[in-house]
Amino acid sequence: MKSILLPYRSYFRTVLCGLFMIIVGLNNPLSAQSFNPKNEELLNDIAFIASIDQFENHTSWNRLVKKLERKSDADAEYFLQYLFYKTHQKLLKEYNKGTTFSNLLQSGSYDCVSASITYSILLKYFNVDHRIIETDYHVFIIAEIDEKEYILETTDPRNGWISDAIEIQEFKDDFLPDSSNTALKQNEAIGALAYGQPNSKTIYKEISLRQLSALQFFNQGLIAIHNQDYKLATRRLQQALNLYNSERINTVFKIVAP
């Protein structure tokens, strides 16, 4: 009888061991694909955003990359849509204005800047052409496949994927500057007094990932000003200027710097 049971015991031990290894693997960050960008430009940009170790040791980030890798050979439009929704599902948990990319990695807290950083890094990683658009009070991404544009409204997890040409133009029109706006002719007014007001339309331009990362410091500087911590505001605005010497950052910096 024992000789009959031994093969079965051996079989069940093998199955249980296999299940145990699968469960351990699911909870082991090393089982996920290591984030290893081959794009040298992206690696240089990351140096201004976070350490590569933060990506390599981030379980959710690497699992997301692994999921996206499996779909990367699919139809390009389908993949882009999949990337948009899966990234929100796996990384972006709660909207909070003024959060940083580091906050996003730590807790899933995001705003338009940190979320757009996330998407831009992933799009660069998968070699998807895209533009980061800065406006007075918002940032969003325009991706392009075969000369067709797609909007990635990174703060809207349900309706932020826009592929219809008419809807894309309507979305842009909400941000495009009005040529009759006198503020456009006043450099001191661009992004300074108007910044953050939903009805202000003075800025609409493409920026780099590095310049986008500077807007994190700019937003933190504005928050510090609101809290009347002018020493911290000066420091954050200087950090922003080191990465992005824009008119509005300069304008606000000159106001608060001693």
N, C-alpha and C positions, 0 to 999 in steps of 0.2 A: 504493500500500500504506500509506504514511504517513497519507494522508487517511482511510483506513478505520480505522486504529488510534486516531487522535486522539479521536474521540467516546468510545471505550472507556476510554482513559487519563483523560479528563476525568471519566467516570463513576466510575472506581475512586478517583480523587483525592477526589471528593466523598464517596464512601462512607467512605474512610479518615479523612478530616477529621471526618466525623460521628461515627465511632467514637472518635476521639481526644477530641472534645469531651465525649462521654458519659463516657469514663474519667476525664477531668479533673474533670468535674462531680461524679462519685461521690466524689472525694477532696477536694472543695472544700466547706468548711463553709458557704459562702455559698449553695450550691445547696440546702441544707436550709431548711425553713421557719423563719423567725425566730420565736423564742418571744416573743409579744406579747400578754400577758394584758390583756383588756378589763375584767376584774374588779378594781375599785379596792381592794377589801378584800384580794384576793390580792396585789396589788402592794405594799400596805402590809406584809403579812406577810413577803413576800420580803425586804424591807429589813432584817428582823431575822435572816434566814437566810443569804443570800448576795447578792452584787451582781447586778443584772439582766444585767450584762455577762457574768457566768459562764454564764448560761443562753444568752444570745444567741450566744456564741462557742463553745459546747460542741457539737461535731459530733454525738455520739451522742444527746444530749438532743434536739436539733432534728430529727434523723432519726426518733427515736421519736415525737415529736409529729406529724411529717408522716404516719407510718404510722397513728397513731391517728386523725388527722383523716379519713383515707380511710374508716375504719370507723365514724365517729361517728354516721352516719345509719342504721346497722344497728339491729337489735333491741337494746333497752337492756340486757337481761341478757347477750346475746352480747357486746356491746361491753364491758361491765364485765369479763367473764371474759377477753376478748381483752386488755384493758388490763392486767389482773393479770399474765398470763403473758408478754406481750410486754415489759413493763417489767422483769421479772426477767431475761428473756433478753438484753435490750439494755443494761441499766444495772447490775444487781446481780450482782456476780461472786463475791465471797467474803465469808463471814460472819466478822466480827471484833468482839468486844464492846468498846464504848467508842469506836467510830469516829464521826466527824461527817459531816454532809452534804457538807462540802467534801471530805473524804476519799473519799466515795462518787463525787463528780463527777470527782475526780482519778484514782482507781484502781479504782472499783467495789467497794471494801471497805465493808461495811454492817453495821449491827445493827438491832434493832427500832425504835430511835428514828429513825435516819437513813433507814431504808427507809420508815417510816411518813410521814416528812416528804415523801419523794419521791412516794408515792402520794397523799397529801393535796393536794399542789400540783397534780398531774395531775387529780385528781377535781374540785378547784375550777375548774381551767382548763376542764374539759368540763362544768361545772355539774351534777355528780352529787352528790346529797345524801349526806352521810356524817358519822359521829361518830368522833372519836379517843378511844379508851378507855385511860386510865392505870390500871395496877394496881401492886401492890407491886414487882414485878420484871419487868414486861413492858408493852408497848404494842401495840395492834392497832387495826384499823379496822372499823367496821360501816357498810357502805353501804346505801342504801335506794332501791328503785325501786318505785313504785306500792304503797307500804306493805309491801313484802316486803323482809326484811333479808338481807344477804349478809355473811359474814365474810371479811376480807382479812387473813390471817395472813402478814404481810409477810416473815417470815424463813423461810418454807417454800415453796421454788419449785415443788414438786411437788403438795403437798396443801393449800396455803394458801388456795385458793379453796373456800369452803364455802357451798353454796346450800340444802342440805337443812335444813328447819326443826328436826328432831330433833337433827341433828348441831350445828347452831348453838347450841341450848340447852345441849347437853352441853359445848360449848366454853366458853360463858359460865360454866357451873357450876364449871369448873375455876378460875375467878378470883373469882367472887362471894364477898364476905365472909361469914363465919359469924357470925350475930347473937349467938351465945353467946360469941364471942371477947372476952375481957376487954380485950385490947389496943385494941379499938375505942373503949373508954371512956377511954383514956389518950392524950391528944394527943402527949405526949412519945414514946410508943412507935410512933406511926403512921409507918411508913416509915423509922424511924431504925435501931433494933436489928433489926427484922424485914426491912428492905429487902434484896432480893437473895436471900432464902431461898425456895426453891421451894414450901415448905409454908406460907408466910405469906400470909394473906388479910385485909388490913385496908383496902386501897384499891381502889375500883372507881368511877371517875368519868370523865365526859366533859371533855375539855380542848380548848383552841383550838390552832391551828397555832402560834401564837406561844408558848404555854405548852409545847407539845411541843418547840419549838426550845430552850427553857430547859433541858429535861432533858438535852440534850447537855452543857451546862456542868455540870449536877449530876453526871452520870456521870463527867465528867473530874475533878471535884472528889473523887469517891469513889476514883478511881484514884490521884490525887495523895496522898490520905490513906493508901492502901495502901502507896504508895512513901515515906511519911513526909515528903513535901514539903508541909508545912503552909502555907507562904507561897503556893504555887501553888494549893493547895486552897481557901484563903480567897478568892483572886482569882476562881477559877472559880465558887465558890458565890455570891459577890456578883453575878457576871454572871447567874447563874441567877435570883437573887432579883429583879434588876432587871426581868426579864421575867415571873416567876411567883412570887408571894409565897405559896408553899405551906407547910403545917405542917412537912412533913418536910425541905424545904430549909432552913427557918429553924432547925429543931432541930439539923441537922448543922452549919450555919454557926455557931451559938452554941457548939458544942463545940470547933471548931477556930480560930475567930477570936480574935485576941489581945485 
